[in-house]
């Protein structure tokens, strides 16, 4: 089946999650996911994760499979959200919650608790990264040393992120640029981070 992704490792290794064939729905490629979760490794164990623009759910399901304590998947499209819920039920994964909401509307509310890991994989060419990163920082969504993964067009050489986010890893595969940041204490105004490949 074409519209599916395979979980790479962990509790559900080899299991497939399915998603509807909708324009613009772009699961994170397997090679990119493998690299990302090698970066994260033990940071996922017991972590509280936020998966924004969840889409296929590839990132959130992989995180839960590898030991995340809780994963909140935020997805606006009703059909896609229903698919996430169905996959969660199939995997019998109570640690995963699907929230059907616009990401920016969701981020305007106060969080119940902070998140240790955030996946930010918005639609390309929509300029969502700047407002999302600002809302995450200003809305107190992030734990003190939270890790934030951003997936964006590879042509973007700079990303506007809060001043206290430090770039840990950055790579490009085809038309996908993927970057891992760590939140540190410090100033919270936006800075422009220049990408480099590690």
Buried (B, 14 or more C-beta within 10 A) or exposed (E): EEBEBBBBBBEBEEBEBBBEEEEEBBBBBEEBBBBBBEBBEEBBEEBBBBBBBBBBBBBBBBBBBBBBBBBBBBBBBEEBBBBBBBBBEEBEBEBBBBBBBEBEEBBEEEBEEBBBBBBBBBEBEEEBBEBBBBBBBEBEBBBEEBBBBBBBEBEBEEBBBBBBBEBBBBBBEEEBBBBBBBBEEEEBEBBEBEBEEE
